[in-house]
Amino acid sequence: LEVGPALLHFGRPDAAAEAFEHCLPQRPDAPSCLRFQIANFAELGQIEDAEWALAEYSALGFETSLDAIIATLPELHPDYVAKTRAALIKAGLQ
């Protein structure tokens, strides 16, 4: 999982998408895979896919507000948190 978020952070959402595609089959109920995939889909401009991932995340019983998802991120550099927050806003989270 660490590869996908790192690629997303460094502005490589295309490569991050491939990493996330490997994460979900290995851990289909892993909320961390879905959280970052929501942000990554938004960075790729795939808003409908981001909405799908958000619906999957919600179906697993997780809170889907922007603040709730940001609160689940591990201790990260503030720039990374800001980029992730911006991507989640693009995906429609409030």
C-alpha positions as CSV (number, residue, x, y, z in Angstrom):
1,L,0.0,0.0,0.0
2,E,2.8,2.5,0.7
3,V,3.8,2.7,-3.0
4,G,0.4,3.9,-4.2
5,P,0.1,6.9,-1.7
6,A,3.8,7.8,-2.4
7,L,3.2,7.9,-6.1
8,L,0.0,9.9,-5.6
9,H,1.9,12.4,-3.4
10,F,4.6,12.8,-6.0
11,G,2.2,13.6,-8.8
12,R,2.1,10.2,-10.4
13,P,-1.6,9.3,-10.2
14,D,-1.3,7.1,-13.3
15,A,1.3,4.9,-11.6
16,A,-0.5,5.1,-8.3
17,A,-3.6,3.7,-10.0
18,E,-1.7,0.5,-10.9
19,A,-0.5,0.1,-7.3
20,F,-4.0,0.5,-6.0
21,E,-5.3,-2.1,-8.4
22,H,-2.9,-4.6,-6.7
23,C,-3.9,-3.5,-3.2
24,L,-7.7,-4.1,-3.5
25,P,-7.6,-7.7,-4.7
26,Q,-5.2,-8.6,-1.9
27,R,-7.3,-6.8,0.7
28,P,-10.8,-6.1,-0.7
29,D,-12.1,-4.8,2.6
30,A,-9.0,-2.6,3.3
31,P,-10.2,0.9,4.0
32,S,-6.8,2.3,3.4
33,C,-6.8,1.1,-0.2
34,L,-10.2,2.7,-0.8
35,R,-9.4,6.0,0.9
36,F,-6.4,6.6,-1.3
37,Q,-8.1,5.2,-4.4
38,I,-10.8,7.8,-3.9
39,A,-8.2,10.6,-3.9
40,N,-6.3,9.0,-6.8
41,F,-9.4,8.7,-9.0
42,A,-10.1,12.3,-8.4
43,E,-6.6,13.3,-9.4
44,L,-7.1,11.4,-12.6
45,G,-10.4,13.2,-13.2
46,Q,-12.3,10.0,-12.8
47,I,-15.0,11.4,-10.6
48,E,-17.5,8.6,-11.1
49,D,-14.9,6.1,-10.2
50,A,-14.1,8.1,-7.1
51,E,-17.8,8.1,-6.2
52,W,-17.9,4.3,-6.6
53,A,-14.9,3.9,-4.3
54,L,-16.5,6.2,-1.8
55,A,-19.7,4.2,-1.9
56,E,-17.7,1.0,-1.3
57,Y,-16.0,2.6,1.6
58,S,-19.3,3.7,3.0
59,A,-20.8,0.2,2.5
60,L,-18.0,-1.2,4.7
61,G,-19.3,1.0,7.5
62,F,-16.8,3.8,7.4
63,E,-17.6,7.5,7.8
64,T,-17.3,9.3,4.5
65,S,-16.9,12.9,5.5
66,L,-13.7,14.7,4.5
67,D,-12.6,15.3,8.1
68,A,-13.2,11.6,9.1
69,I,-11.1,10.3,6.2
70,I,-8.3,12.8,6.8
71,A,-8.3,11.8,10.5
72,T,-7.5,8.2,9.5
73,L,-4.3,9.2,7.7
74,P,-1.2,8.2,9.6
75,E,1.2,10.9,10.8
76,L,2.2,12.5,7.4
77,H,4.0,15.6,6.2
78,P,1.5,18.5,6.2
79,D,2.0,19.0,2.4
80,Y,1.0,15.4,1.8
81,V,-2.1,15.8,4.0
82,A,-3.0,19.0,2.1
83,K,-2.6,17.3,-1.3
84,T,-4.7,14.4,-0.1
85,R,-7.4,16.7,1.3
86,A,-7.5,18.6,-2.1
87,A,-7.9,15.4,-4.0
88,L,-10.7,14.3,-1.7
89,I,-12.5,17.6,-2.2
90,K,-12.2,17.1,-6.0
91,A,-13.9,13.7,-5.4
92,G,-16.8,15.6,-3.8
93,L,-16.2,15.1,-0.1
94,Q,-17.2,17.9,2.2
